[in-house]
Amino acid sequence: MSDPTFDWRPFGLRLRTARIALGLTEAEAAKAAGVTIGTWRRYEAGGRVRTRAMVKFCGLYSVNLDWLICGDARRISPTLKGNARGKIVFLQVRNDWQGMDDRRLQA
């Protein structure tokens, strides 16, 4: 996770989203990852992340690391989809409109 060209801001946003969805405080998430609160806040703000800390956090809370890195909504873990106890709920959205022409979309 040390690619100098990688933009960490979207990762940090997804990390914060996961923490809130799990109902964790920054202190609880930092402790789970084995880092200080200041380091955790830097992660959520888009700072570079230590792989070991994220593997530890993701393993403990069943958060999909691929989702955190890539943002592919199909990879959101079942924990965040169905068992989240925080203030954010993940909804599965279907894309049924592919292939529709403009007339059907305006109806």
N, C-alpha and C positions, 0 to 999 in steps of 0.2 A: 504493500500500500504506500509505496514511496515514489510514485511517478510524479516528477516535478510539474508536469503539465496538467495533472488531474485537478479539476475544480471541485474542491471539498464542500462548497456551500450547499449544493443539493443534498449531499450525503448528510451534512449537519442538520438540515431541515428534516430529513426523513428520520434521523436519529432522535431528534426532539419529538417528532410526531409519535414515534414508537414509545418513547418514555412516557409521554402524556397518555397515550392510549392504554398503556399498562398501569397507569395510575401511580407512577413512581415520582418521587421528588428527585431533584438533581443530586442530592446527597445519597439517596438510595441507589440511583443508577451509577454514580461514581464509585460507590463502595462495591457494587456488583462487578464493575469493570476493573476494579483494583487501581483506581486513579484518584487524584484529589478532585474536589469540586471545581477548582479553577481549571484543571485540565479538562474535565468533562464539559465545562462551559465553553472552552475553546473548541472542543470537538463539535458541539452544537452550533457554534458560530461559524464553522467552516474551516477550522484549523486542521492541520494534518493529524491523522489518527494513527495510534499504535495498533498494529494488527493483533497482538496478544490481548489487548484490552477489549477490542471488539469481538474477538472470538469468545472470550470469557463471558461478556455481556450477552451476546447472541445465544450462546449455549445455555446459559442460565435461564433465559426467558423465551427460548425458542423463537427468536427473531431471525429471519432469513437474511444472512449477510449479503447474498446476491441482490436482494431487494434494496438493502441500504446502499450498496455501491451503484447499481445500475438503475434502480427506480422502476423496474418492470413490475407493474401492478399484479401480474399473474403470479408473482413470487412472494407476495405478502404471506406471511405464515398464518396458519389457522389460529394461532394464539392471538394475533392482532385482529383477525377477522371476526372471531366468534367469542373469545374469552376475555377480551379487553374490559377492564373495569374503570378506565379513566374517562376523560372528558371528550375523547375523540372516538368515533365509530367508523369503521371501514365498511363501505358498501360496495358490493360487487355490481358493476355496471356492465350491461350488455350493449354491444354495438350492433343493433339490429338494422340499422339504416344503411349499411354498406350495400352498394349496388342499387339503391333507390335513385330514381331520377328527381330532378328539382320539383316537378309537379307534385309528386307524392309528399315531399317534405313540406311544401307550402299548404297542403290540405289540412 
